[in-house]
Amino acid sequence: MGKENPAEKALNLIRGRLCDPTFVFRPLSVSSDSNYSKLKFIVSTSITEGCNNSILLLGPRGSGKAAVLDLVIGDLLEEYPDSVSVIRLNGLLHSDDNCAFKEIARQLCMEHHLLFSKMASFDENSQFIIAMLRECGLAHKTVIFVLDEFDMFAQGKQRLLYSLLDAMQSVTSQAVVVGISSRLDADQLLEKRVRSRFSHRKILFLPPSREEFDSLLEHLLSLPSDSSFPSGYVSQFNEKIKSIISDTRFKNMLKTFFNANSTVNSLLKYMLSLDVRFRAVSLMNLESGLLSLENFKAALSSLQRQPKLEAVKDCSIVELYLLVCMRRLEVKEQSSYNFISVMKEYKTIHDSFQTSDYYAQNVCLRAFEHLKERAVICYAENRGQFQTGEYRPMKLLISASELHQGMRSHACCPAMLLKLLDH
Amino acid sequence: MKVESFCSFFQNQESSKVTRRNTRSSSSVTVENPEPNESHQPTVDDLTFGEESITLDALLSDFPGRRSQILDLIRLIGPLDCPSFPIMVYGDASTGKTSVVLQVFRHLNRPFVYSSCRTCYSPRLLFESVLNQLLLHSKCSSNGYSSAKRCDKPSDFVNLLRQALSNVMETLDSKSGTSRSSKPDGKPVGKMVYLILDHVDLIKEWEKGTMILQFLFSLYSVLKMPQLGIILISGLPPDVYYSNMGYTDPIPVYFPVYSQEELHQIFLRNQANRDLYSAFLDSVLKPFCRVTRRVDELSTTISSLFRKYCEPLDDLGLSPSEDLKRRLYNQLKPLIAPCLNEIFRVSSRPNDGDNRGERRQKASCSSENREEVEKLDFHMSTSAKYLLIAAFLASRNPATLDASMFDSTGGMDNRKRKRKASEKSMEKKEIAEQEAVMKGPGSFPLERLLAIFQCIASVGDSSFGEEEEGKEEEEEEEEATGYDRENNNLMSDVLLQVSSLCDANFITKSGSCPLEGSVRYRSMVSEDLALKVARSLRFPLSKYLYRR
């Protein structure tokens, strides 16, 4: 019990850290040329000097744009508690202009303890916002508009962007518009009238380098020495983490992870890698109370799933037969095929090889539908919905090698099927 | 068996808190009062499973073959009051995703909100269902079955959700401060609420579904409330949801399809005579596993087969000897193969295991006894049968050949086609065949159907005039005068017959022809069925079918 307690506590602590973006990004922002200090400088000067500004934060998903902005805003709210108010919009939610204006009005009302009317029209809302901006400017209060998923606001007529940036052209207003986007060409999406009112400040967020990454790992995983943990445990734990991070095997593992991931989806790698840590923590065995290299390995393998292979492994024998038939039709360069032609192929296979698995058409049709449900196959085109499913052209959604690999690792795939797949 | 837990799939979880919790449990079969108790004032406690929590051991033994998934889930959800990343549970249908997740929460005894996109088939229903549960609002007659808040936009949902959550957090906070005497087992509830969304894959089919999906996937980062844990349950793997928008990946938890051994254990649960059932499963499960490994599909067939299996036994309680097992197996063996092909048939009567077997037996011995096949499994009037055949012919044959096919002056004899054995023509033929298969049955106007119908009805009568029913129709040619005669009943309500065939989905309407503007029809009958119908009329269908 005495041994188990600190381990569990350490686990909870680390878990809490991982779910807290401000903790994750704090160390990356200490240096003077970091994005954090750049952003903070820009925003704080516009607060102190009472000017208008607009900035775009660009970078791949999960590179910490929103988290760094939150850090900055949190600090500024502490520094200037009376002269900052923040309005947050998200392109996913408020890409509709009407909705966006309503949301701004609502948040302004909340902030200044005014009564918000749901029934207010678009026009009333926009007038209210401009009036509020003027009032805030006169009271030397800076309004920071945070537009997450900035590119979504650039769809359509861009009325919101225009009226916000246009209001900022006047001397009386005092506002900062911060756009966050993962599209590097976000500013090119703007209309001419909007672009001319936009100050072209851009801050680029890049995924951290390997060194930064290593220090981040240590920052995340090592325990604080001043806490209630037994002191011996803390030093033991931290030593172990250090040794793991400096281990070449671990470094190689991380490298392969990065390599694989940047090809598949380079955008997500940073967040994902954090998730890996998370899994490692989840699998940390409580007996020894220390993380081990095996934990990291297990977490990695549990995260790197191959859904298509799993889907093939889940197939029953009949479904495998259908897949093989479809594959054979593709090899024969038949341009398109439907259930009926697959059944024909199935019959010829049965006739020439006398397989034991020959089932009625309705069973095969059901198996076919299972495959469709599982998104292993799909209709090739949306046209022709008047036809029943049997006649609509189909296509495979897995490659030949995936099928091959999946069938090889299948628990009870008949050897004959594999042979049929090859020729 | 596990069938009870499947009921939870179809339960509208919103109806009332009380019933909701009861129907969900897979252990208790009794359903208490289905109407919500008027005096019952919902509290935060109702957000938990509402029944006594179960131990981890009970949980693991409840779900054979799901051990690692359960442990994974519990670890990912984390200890009490620990924030968690979004989790995505995925796997094939009927692999226990929903039941496992819900039972895990029963084990943990933490508050959660469950909404299924199957019952909440639109964004508005989904959002309102979540909010209703969080606001402890239940629809009843006193409030006109209305929701607590009207909400159909994601932006409104986020605001309302934030509000509702902070309310719930407050009450949870104050509860955890005071004594937990209200909980019968004294187990902690914690300060987190979990949102479980089931059948997320269905959202893809919704109008603007991709937007809603993106919203749900990024809900965690939009809300920025670590007190809310999100668990998505999906039938499709996460790679299906990738779009150019991107999102923070939920942590995947994969539920593979049960293996044969695991199925064995699942079916063996709650069986009175385990030895007997185990012997039965040994003989049955293997062939069935080749067709499907879904518990729900297997359970119906297997239960009816077990009834057959037990038929020779007087005492169901006895444990079978090796000899008895062998005998029972031999008895069952001939039934398995036909049942494999029946596995997906939904029986119209609940207890037709015997019936079905008989019919199958009939079909299996049909090779010797041709007469029996000529009985159809369903009733159909003669004219409807002719119509069916006419529609089939109209769909399969090219319209240009109608004259030579049905011309009584011997058009059939000049059907000789020049056959060139050159490779090119063979190739062409093959391509044409492929195209025909791809196109499926052709469409035809109503006039053509009626013309063919008249032809084949008359031909059927003249060549098989000795039949009793055909006798009256010999004067088909004089039909203009014969309106009062019985045979014209065949013709008079033909349109009615056509529409009833349409309703039965034997013929479908397939949009109107852009040039002619009339509705075109299409026959949906398979060749087997058409041949069967033709045989029952003793109509020589193959003679009229154009073969490429």
Interface residues (C-beta under 8 A of the other chain):
Chain A: E8 L11 N12 R15 G16 L18 C19 D20 R61 G62 A66 N90 L92 L93 H94 C99 E103 R106 D148 S182 N265 L267 L268 M271 L272 D275 F278 R279 S282 L283 S302 L303 R305 P307 K308 E310 A311 K313 D314 S316 I317 V318 Q334 S336 Y337 N338 I340 S341 K344 D357 Y359 A360 Q361 N362 V363 R366 A367 H370 E373 R374 A375 F386 Q387 T388 E390 Y391 P393 A411 C412
Chain B: D72 R75 L76 G78 P79 C82 P83 S84 F85 Y90 G91 D92 A93 K153 P154 S155 V158 N159 M211 Q214 F215 S218 S221 V222 P226 G235 L236 P237 P238 D239 V240 Y242 G246 Y247 T248 D249 I251 P252 Y254 P256 V257 S259 Q260 C289 R290 V291 T292 R293 R294 L340 N341 I343 F344 R345 Q434 V437 M438 K439 G440 P441 T508 S510 G511 R522 M524 S526
